[in-house]
Amino acid sequence: MRRDHALEILKRHVGDDIVVAVYQALFDWMAIAPRPLNYISTGAMGAASSHALGLALARPDKRVLCFDGDGSLLMNLGSLVTIAGAAPENLRHFLFYNGTYEVNGAHPLPGPERIDFAAMALAAGYRRAWTLAALGELEENIAAILESPGPSLTVLAIEPGENYPRDYATIHSSAARERFRTAINQV
């Protein structure tokens, strides 16, 4: 499935949820669903899941959706154990899996055909995990994914879609952080 098509499906189900996205998923999401409750997680590859956990714990009244990349999660696999240990029911972790460190030159992950992120999440203690390879599977399962208590991991086998701009100026701006800070304090 194309990442942008998957994000379009997710957009239809995101109300006033907090969305924590990283790198290429973030660039696509910013173009598809610009909104004040998008937490722009940059600066340290792999930090999205940890930031999402912090927000989920701080705001148990809000659903937190983490849009992570496979290369990014590999940089912080320990977050799976930490998230499972904290067990935030409001956290839904989506992993956009394409077997590459996409933003950093699309270098291949080591042994991508052997990596099973869903199995890792379950072994770490996540409540649920899905691996979806087609857009129809996402459409069919999205309600259950979002309604089931977390933490959960949904691995989406994706390929790049439309080439959205990589707007580093915005993601590194204090204005983006201030917009989120204002929005989260109002909900």
Secondary structure, DSSP 8 states (H G I E B T S, - for coil): -BHHHHHHHHHHH-SS-EEEEEHHHHHHHHHH---TTEEEE-SSTT-HHHHHHHHHHH-TTS-EEEEEEHHHHHTTTHHHHHHHHH--TTEEEEEEE-SEETTTT-EE-SSGGG--HHHHHHHHT-SEEEEE-SHHHHHHHHHHHHHS-S-EEEEEE-B--S-----HHHHT-HHHHHHHHHHHHH-
